[in-house]
Amino acid sequence: TRSMIMKKWDVIETIYIYKNPFGNLRVDKCLLPNGNMIEKYYVNEYPDWVNIVAITSDKKMLFVKQYRHGCKEFFLEIPAGGIKENEDTHIAILRELREETGYISDQEPVLLGDFYTNPALANNKVKTYILLDIYKKFDQHTDDTEEIEYMLFSFDKINEMIKLGQINQMFTVTAYCLAKNYLEKKGWL
């Protein structure tokens, strides 16, 4: 193997194309260590968000179904949402779960993983948690731009749903795999 000392790019200039509460788009002019210049490197700045693998005491996993305009399709996903500025992550988890589904839990959420979403083009992370013994207590309270249907599926059926392409959103599939590994180690499965 060849050993080399890698260096970060130097940002010569940053211009924001737009800024809004959902995310910013900036363009950086970058000088590479080899002397080449990238005149326009686009970066999406998004807030971090939480994913929640929420499971009932009878081993059913909670999903939400919603339209995703980027792909112009409906997707079956786990509850998720952005972390508001200065909001505690655990508060964000419980808020998103309650708003999207009306479910809550008396258990503490457990962190399964904390990963960058797409480090080539974006700067945010997704923080995936598992929350056990969820139960329905409230009505849904979605944003004006959300139309969400929620449903429960037996945890032992999820792998087959992934294989059949019924669940095909990467962050949901990854979260399921992390949860399955965690639950197997705990002797829950």
N, C-alpha and C positions, 0 to 999 in steps of 0.2 A: 504494500500500500504506500501511496505517496503522501508524505506529510507536508502540510502547508499551513501557514498562518492566514486565516481568513479575516477580512476586515469588513466592517459595516459600510454601507453607502453613506456618502455625505449629501445632505439635503441642502441644496443651494437656494431654493425658493419654494414656498408653499402658497398656493392660491386655493381658496375655497370656492367651489362651483356653487354649492348651496349648503345651507344649514337648516335643520329643523329638528323637532323633538325626537323623531324616529331615527335620525341618523344624518350624517354629513357626508358630502363627497368632496374630497380635496384632490388636487393635482400637484405632485411634487416634481421639481427638477432635480435630478440626482446625478452626482458624480460618482462613478464606480471606482473601486480601488485600482483597476487596470487603466484608468484614464478616460474610458468611454463615458459619454454623457447620455442620459435618458432625459429627453426634454419634457415628456409628459407621462408620469406614472400615476395612475388613478388609484386612490385608496378610499374605501368605504369605512367611515367611522360609525360604528353602531354601539349602543349600550350593551353591556353583558346581559345575558338572560339566563333564566332557570328552566330546566326540564324537570318534570316530576313524574317518576314512576310511582303511581298511586295504586295500592292494592288493598282489597277488602280482607276481612278476617276469614272469608271462605275462598280465598285465593283467586279472586277475579281482579283483573287489571283494568283500570279506567282509561278510556280513550276519548278523544274528541275528534269530530269530523268537521272539516271546514274547507271552504274554497280558498285556493292559493292562486292569486292572479298571475304571479310570475310564470307558472306552468299551465295556467288556465284549466286546472283540474281540482277535484276534491281529494283531500288526503285524510287518512286515518293516522292520528298522531297522539302523543301523550300531551297532557296539559303543559303549557309553557308560556313564558312571557318575559318581557323586559324588566330589568331591575331599575327602579326609579332612582334618580340622583339622591344620594345619601340614605338610601333605603337598605335596611339590614336584609341579607339574603334570605334568612328564614322567614321574615315578614313577607318578602316577595313570593316565596313558595306558597305560603298559606293564602295570600291574597289572590294569586293567579288561580290556584285550585278552586277556591271558593267562588271567584267571579265566573270562571268558565263552566263550572259544573255544580256548584252548591255543596260539594263534598268537603269534609274537614277530617282531622284526626287529632287524637289526644297524644299521639306519639311524637317524638322528635324526629325531624327529617335527618337522614344520614347521607352524607356526601359520597357519591359513587365515582365522580370524576369531574375534572375542571379542565376543559380543553379549548384551544383556539379553534374558531369555526373555519377560517380559510386564511391563514397567515400571509399568503401571497397578495391578497386583495382587500383584506379587512383586518381590523385591529381588535375585535371583540372575542369574548369567551362565552361558552355555554357551560353552565354548572349543573350537572345532573345529580339529582337526589332521589332517594327512595323514601316513601312514606307508607307505613303499614297501618292496617286496621282503620282504613278510611270509612266514613259513613256519611250518608246524605243528611244534611241538616238545613240547608238553605235553598232558596231559589237561585237560579242562574242570574248573574248580573253582568252582562257583556257590554262592551263598548258599542257605540253607535255604528262602528264599521265592522263589527263582528256578528256573524251568524254561526253559532256553534251547536252541534248536536253531540251529546255525550252518550257513551255506551260502555258496558262492561263485557269483558271476554275472559273466559277461564285461562289462567296463566299457562296451563299446559297446552293450550291451543295456539299460542302466539307464534311459536316457531313455524308451525305449518302455515299460518297466515302470511308470514314473511316469505316463505318458500313459494307460495302461490301468488305473490305480488300484491296481496291485499293491503299489506303494510310495506310501503316503499320509500318512506322518508328517512334519510340517513340518520338524523339525530334520534329518532324514535327507535330505529333498529339498534343503534349503538347503545342507547339507554337500556333497552331490553336485555342485551347481552351482558352489560355491566350488572344489571339487577339479577339476572339468572346466576351469574358467577357468585355474587354476594350471597344470595339466598341458598345456593348449594353449600357454600362454606359454613353458613349458619345452621345447616341441617333442616332448613325450612322446606326444601323440595325433596 
